[in-house]
């Protein structure tokens, strides 16, 4: 399982551990990923996603999963999130 947020695309970064003696060794900064279930109001169902804590705050700030995905760029989203975004867009399109 990759360490990448499904909504924002945030992944591991690299940097240095710096000791008191100023010795530098390489390390990785991992994103704070959480397994959460987000509810889609338009589709009336929950989706289990592995997202970062920052993405969870962004989803709450924008008013839920539907609003977040409507504004999100397609290149940042995972394949699963992109599929959910298309399902939401299809559900809110007027039926003729």
PyMOL commands that set and color helices and strands:
alter all, ss='L'
color gray80, all
select helices_A, chain A and resi 53-62+65-71+79-92
alter helices_A, ss='H'
color red, helices_A
select strands_A, chain A and resi 13-18+24-29+33-40+45-52
alter strands_A, ss='S'
color yellow, strands_A
deselect
rebuild
show_as cartoon
